[in-house]
C-alpha cells in the first residue's frame, strides 16, 4: 500500500484492526481498510484498492479493548481478524471486558460475534428485553422492562 502524500510514520499510528494485528502478532490477511490516528482532520484515501481512513488523534484508543471498540464502531467487520483476536486474547479477558460494559452497544456486538465465531457461551447474564410501546399522547416511545 502506498499513499504518496500521506503523513510520515512518526506522525501516524495504526488504530483499530490494524493495531490489533500488529500488537498481538495476528497471522491474518490484512483488512481492506486501514485506520490511522493523525494530526489534522479526518480523511479517506484510496490507492490500489486499499482504503486508508485517517482520524484525528482524539479518536485513537488507549487500550486493547478500546481498539476493538473502535473497530466495531468505525471499520468493516473482518471475521478472520476477529477469530484470531478471540483466540489470542482468551475467554477470561474478553468476558471481563464485556462485563465492564454490559449494555455497551459495541461490547454487545463483539460478545455476539465471540459466541457465534467460537461456539462458546460466555458466563454473562443477558440484558433484560425491552418492550417499546408507543403512546400517541407522549412525546416519544415509552420503554417498559419486562
C-alpha positions, 0 to 999 in steps of 0.5 A, a space after each residue: 500500500 502506498 499513499 504518496 502524500 500521506 503523513 510520515 510514520 512518526 506522525 501516524 499510528 495504526 488504530 483499530 484492526 490494524 493495531 490489533 494485528 500488529 500488537 498481538 502478532 495476528 497471522 491474518 490477511 490484512 483488512 481492506 481498510 486501514 485506520 490511522 490516528 493523525 494530526 489534522 482532520 479526518 480523511 479517506 484515501 484510496 490507492 490500489 484498492 486499499 482504503 486508508 481512513 485517517 482520524 484525528 488523534 482524539 479518536 485513537 484508543 488507549 487500550 486493547 479493548 478500546 481498539 476493538 471498540 473502535 473497530 466495531 464502531 468505525 471499520 468493516 467487520 473482518 471475521 478472520 481478524 476477529 477469530 484470531 483476536 478471540 483466540 489470542 486474547 482468551 475467554 477470561 479477558 474478553 468476558 471481563 471486558 464485556 462485563 465492564 460494559 454490559 449494555 455497551 452497544 459495541 461490547 454487545 456486538 463483539 460478545 455476539 460475534 465471540 459466541 457465534 465465531 467460537 461456539 462458546 457461551 460466555 458466563 454473562 447474564 443477558 440484558 433484560 428485553 425491552 418492550 417499546 410501546 408507543 403512546 400517541 399522547 407522549 412525546 416519544 416511545 415509552 420503554 417498559 422492562 419486562 
